Amino acid sequence: MSSFKRKTPSGRATLPQGTRLSPFSTSTVITSTGIPSLDDILGGGLPLSCSLAVLAPDYHSAYGELVQKYFVAQGLASGQKVCIIHDEPLRFAREGIWMAGSTPSTPAQSSTAEDVDDERASQHDDKIKIAWRYEQMKKFQTTVSSNSLNDDLCMTFDLTCRIPTAALDAARQSAQLIPIDVDVSQDSAGVIEQIEELLSNNANAHAIRICIPTLGSPHWSDMQPSNVLTLLHALRRLLHRYPNACASLSLAPHMCTDTWGGPGWIQKVGWLTDAAISMSAFGANPSLSSLFPSHHGIVQILTLPAPHTILPASDKYSTLRGLSSAAGTMGGSGENNLAFKCMRKRLIFETLHLDLEGGVTERRTTPSSNAMALDASMVHETTLATVLATEGRKGSLATLEVEIERAKDVVSDAPTRAMADVTANDSLVPVKSKKPKKKVAFHSERPDLYDF
């Protein structure tokens, strides 16, 4: 028997409230962002001492701020300290979301027709109507729910509910909610100094969330790309010094493209943050909205958190990305394409998929108009159809003519002696009609453009 024994600690240190150990590494403590599907993409949650950057380049939406509202609400609901850096931090906190049924001003309405429609849209149909033998099969899911994760880690929030004033006042009095106003005359270095002072005064083991909803807005004065990169690097350095803090920020829409920061700007933001995602909404491109009517935008992963490890935990434990062995039911091999949609009560991230019939939500039960027109043309003796190669444009260069000839019935001309054998009651038997022939002619004013 060996005399060597493994050295084990007598007792594990108490984890901060609203956190748990990462399944990938016991030295990593993670917390929730408030969105179960986003936690799955990050590998279970956002690790402490890490920063998350959300890029939303659409000017007509505020999905980046919505993610920050989830981040703030999760911190307040789990008892963590929340620091909001904004030009009006208290107004941003009052506009935050909260849990359903917990506020007296917004009672739960579980029996309304809107809730029923919401559940049908999220869960599709509870019963498959294709065949009875498919009812026992596992239902195809495009996202993850809070039930699949730790319920104590991630709360369930409702976009139709607002945070109660009593809870907000109690958080202010107990110093759980810490607002930091952003002044135009104050530069980014002054903001970093206030964050460092806040983290250094946190003597207890409470987790601290730092939220910056709109970094680079007009209230931040005229920020240059170098100022943004310096702030991100300084914030990341502070978080690595204080292991009980984490940060989540969103850039202003005009800063989320390479046209503002130059070539490689998006990659630079990803390098200076521990995790970064881009939420490109379909508001600026109507063609994508018609192609993917069930989604509101595309999600692109720029950087994933990997503290204390070489590979990120998302590669092994993320179900939506489809790289782990447990994600075999999500379909396909390789990494899945991700999208997001904002429903009436929640924001979810899911795998990008087409609807029935390759994007058409309703199945066709009648033949197309082209087929009906072709059948009608067979009745006439001669039909001439002219199809322009560039329809709707003047001065077309090519014309396609299709002519369909009707085959005439041919009656057999039998000799007189053959007709004598046929009885008087028998009628003439016509020969089977031939199929109509199509003649196609292609005319072009410039033959040199077409080479057949």
N, C-alpha and C positions, 0 to 999 in steps of 0.2 A: 504494500500500500504506500502510495506516494505521500511524502510529508508536506508537499506543497498544497496550499489551499487558495482558492480564488478569493481575492479581497473584495468584499461586497460592503457597501455602505449600510450603516445600521438603520438609517431612516432616510427616505427620499424627501427632498425639500418640497415644501408646499407650493403648488403651482398658483400663479395669479388667477383671480376670478375670471371666468369666461374663456379659459384656455385649456388646452390638453396637449399631451405629447404627440408628436408626429408619428404615424405608423411606419414611416420610412427610416427615421433616426430618433433614438431616445434622447439625444442631446438637443433636439429642436422642439421648441414650444410653438404651437400654432394657435391662431384665433380666427374667428369667422368674419367674413366680409358682409354678412347679412343675406347673401344670395347663395343658396345651396349649389346651384350649377356653376357659379364662379369659383366657389371653394373646391369643387371637383376639378376644375381646370388647373387650379393652382396646386393640386396635389393634396387636398384635404383642408386647406385654409391658408391664410397669410401668416407666414412665420414672424415671430417677434424679431426685432432688430432689422426688419426688412421694409422696403418701400414699394408701393404699387403706383404705377402711372397709367392713367386711362386717357386715351386720345380719341376724341370725337370730332372729326373735321366737318360735320354737317352744321351749317349756320342756322338751319330752321328747326333744330331739335336741341334737347338738353339731356341726352342720355348720359353724358359724363357726370353732370351734377346729380342725376338720379342715382348713379352708383355710389356717389359720396353720401347721399341721404340714407341709403341702406347702411353704409359704413358707420355713420353717426348714430343711427337708431340702434344698431346692434351693440355698440359700445355703451349707450345709456341703459339699454335693457339688461345687459349682463353685469352692470355695476362697475364698469371700467371708467377711467378718466378720459374725457374727450376734449381735445383742444381744436377749435375751429378758427382758421386764419382766413378772414374774409373782410370785405369792406363793411358789411353789416352782418356780423356773425350771429347775433341774437335773432335777427329776422330769418336767416337761413335755418336756424334751429327750430323756430316756430313753424316753418313750412315743412319740417321733416315728417316722415311717415311713422306709423306706430302699429302695434298689434291689434288685430280685430277683436271687438268685444270688450276691450279693456278701458275704453273711454266712455263716460256716461253720455257725452254729447253725440257720439256716433254709435248707437247700438248695433249689434250684429243683426244682419238681415239675411238669414240663411235660407229663407223660404221664398225669396223674391225670384222673379223670372230671370233677372240678369245673372244671378248666381248659378241658376240651372244652365243657362247658355254658356257661362264661363267654364263650368265643369265639363260640359260636352265638348267645348273647343279644346280643352286641355287634355282630356282623357279619351277623346274620340268617341267610341261607342263601347259600352260595357259588354255587349253581346255581339259576336260576329255573326252576320247573317249570310255567310257564303255557304257553309256546310256544317253539319253538326259535329263532325269529327275534328274540326279546327278549333272548337271552343275550349278544349283542354290545353291548347298550345299557349306558350307564353306570348303575351301581347308585345308588339313592337313599340319600344319607347325611344323617344328622341332626346330626352333630357333626364335628369336625376331629380328626385324630390328630397325633402328634408327627412323623410322617414328612412331613406337609405343611409343617411349620415347620422351623426350624433345629435339628438334633439336638444340636448343641453348646450351644445356649442353654437348652434344656429337657430335663432328664433324665426317665427313665421310672421311676416309683416304684410300689411294690407295698404295698397296705394290709396284707397279711399278713406283711410283713417289718418288723422293728424295727431301729433303728440299732445297730450293734455297739458294745459297750462300749469296745473299743480305739480306734475312730474318735472316740468321744465324749471319751475321756481325752486323745487326741492334740490334739483341738481345744481342750480346756481348757488344756493346757500351752503351746500355741503362741498363746494369746490370740485364737484364732479365734472361740471361743464365749465371750461375755461375759454372765454372768447379773446381773440387777439385782433384788434382792428388794423387794417392796412391803410396807411396814409400815402398820398401821392408823393409827399416830400420825403418819405422813408424809403431807403433802398433795400435790396434783398439782404444785405449784410446785417441790417438792424433786425430783420425778421429772424435770421439765424441766431442772433444773440438772445432774443426773447425765448426761442425754443430751447436753447442751451441752458438758460436760467431756469426754465420750467422743469427740464429733465434733471438738473442737478439738485433741485429742491424736493424731488420725489424720494423721500427717505424710506417710505414703506414699499411693500412689494406689489403695489397696484400696477396693472398694465395701463399704459397711456397710449391713446390713439391721437394722431395728429392728422387733421383733415384740411386740405387746401382745395376748395371746390373749383375755383377758376384762376389758375395761375397764369399771369400774363394779361389779365383784363385791363381796361383803362385805369382802374384804381391802383394798379401796380406801376403807374407812370410808364414811361417809354422804355420797355425792356428790350434789350438786344439778345441775340442768340447766345452770346458769351455770358450774359448775366443769368440766363436760365440754366445753362450748363453749370455755372459756378454754384448756384443755389442747390441744384440737384446733387452735386458732388458733396457740398457741405452738409446737406441733410442726410445723405447716406453715411457720411463719416460719423455724424452724431448718433445715428441709430445703431451703428456697430459698437459704439462706446457704451451705450445704455441698452442692455439686452431686454428690458421690459417695455420697450416702446416700439411702435410701428407707425407707418405713415401711409396715407393714400391721397393722391392728388390728381387733378384733371387739368389739362392745358386748355387754354382758350382755343376756340375753333380755328382762328387764323394761324395758330402756331402748330397745328397738327399735320401740316404738309411740308414737303421739301421745298416748295416755292418760297416759304418764309425763311427757313434756316439754311437753305442751300442744299446741294447734293449730299445725301447721307445724313440728313438731319434726324430722321426717324430712328435710324440705327444708333445715333449718338445718344438720344434720349433713352433707348433701351440699354445701352451700355452703362449709363450712369444711374440706373435704377435696378433694383433686384427683380422686379416683375413689371412688365409693360404689355398692355393689350391695346388694340385699335378697334373702335366700333364705328365702322363706316355705314351710315344710314343710307337708305334708298331715296331720301327726300329730294336729292339733287338729280336723280336719274330715274325718270318715270318708267323707262323700259325695264329696269330691274324690278320695280314694284309690280309690274304686270307679269313678269316671269316668275317671281317668288311672292305670290300674294299672302302666304302664310308667315312671312318673316318681315322684319323691319330693317335689317341691316346685316352686314357681314362682320364677323369677328376674326381678327388676325392676331396671332400670338407673336409678340416681339421678343420677350424675355420671360423666363420662368424662374422662380426663386429656388436657389440651391445652397442654403447655408450649411456649413459643416460637411458638405458632400460635393462630389464632382458632378454627378448627374442629378437633375431635378427629380423630386418625388412624383411629379406629375407624369413622368414617363412610365411609371409602374402602377400608380394607383388611380389615374384619371380614367373614368369610364367614357366620358364624352370624346376624348381624343382618340380612343380606340387603339392605343399602342399596347395596353396591358393584356394579359391572358384572360382577365375577367371581363374584358370588353368584347368578347367574341359575339355576343348577341346583338351588339350595336351595328353589326354588318360591315363586311368588307375587311380588307387588310390594309395596313398603312394608316396614316393619320387621317381622321375625318375632317371634313370642312365644317366649320362652326358658324352659326348665325345666332341672332338674338331677336326677340319680339317682346313688345310691351303690351301686356294684356290689361284688362280693367283693374285687376287687383295685384298684379305682380309682374316683375321683369325676370325673364328666364333666358338662359343660354342653352342652345340645343344644337344637334347636328343638322346640317343643311340638307334638305331633301326636297324632291319634287312631289307635287300632288299627283292624283290619278291622271292617267292618259297623258303623261309627260308634261304636266303643268295645267291641264284643263280640269277644273273642279267638277264638271258635269259630264256624264257620258252621253254620247250621241245615240239617239234612238231612231233618227230619220236619215235617209241618204243625203249626201251633200248636194248642193245646188248644181255643181258641175256634172254630177252623174245624172241628175234628172234632165238637164238640158241635153246631154248626149243621147239619152233614150228618146227624147222627143224629136230629135233631128233624124232618127231612123225612119220615121213615118213618112216624111216628105221624100219626094223623088230625088231632088238634088238640093243639098244644103251647102252654103258657102260661108265659112266662118273665118274672120280675119282677126288675128291676135297680134297686137303690137308688142314688140319686144320691150320697149320702155313705155309702159302704160302711164298716162297722165302727163307725159312730157311732150312738148312740141318739137317738131323737126326730128322725128325718129329716123334712125339710120337703117333699120331692118324691119321687114314685114314678113310674117309667116302666114301662109294661106293653107287651109285644110279643106279639102273637098271630098265629100262622101257620096258615092254613086250608089243608087239603089239597083239591086239586081232584079232583072225582069224575069217573070215566070216563064219557063220554057215548057211548052206542051209537046209531048212526043208525037211525031209524024209517022205512025206505023203504016205499013203497006196495006193495001185493000184486002189481001188474002189473010192477013193477020187479024183484021177487024172482023172478019166473018166468024172467027172462032169465039169472039166475045159475045155474050148474050146481049139482048136488047136492053135489059135492065141495068147492066153494068155501065157505069159512067167512066169518063176519061180519067186516067190517073196521071196527074201532072208530075213532072220530075222535081226532085227536091231543089228548092231555090238555093242559089249560091250566096255566100256571105258578101256584104257590100265591100267594095274596095275603097281604100283611102289614097288620095293623091296629095302629097305634101310638096309645096313649092316655097323656096326661100329666096326672097329678093332683097338685095342690098344696094344702096347707093355707092357704097365704098367696099368693093369686094376684097380689097387688100387687107382689111381688118380681120377677115374670117378665113381661116385655113382649115379645111376639112380633110 
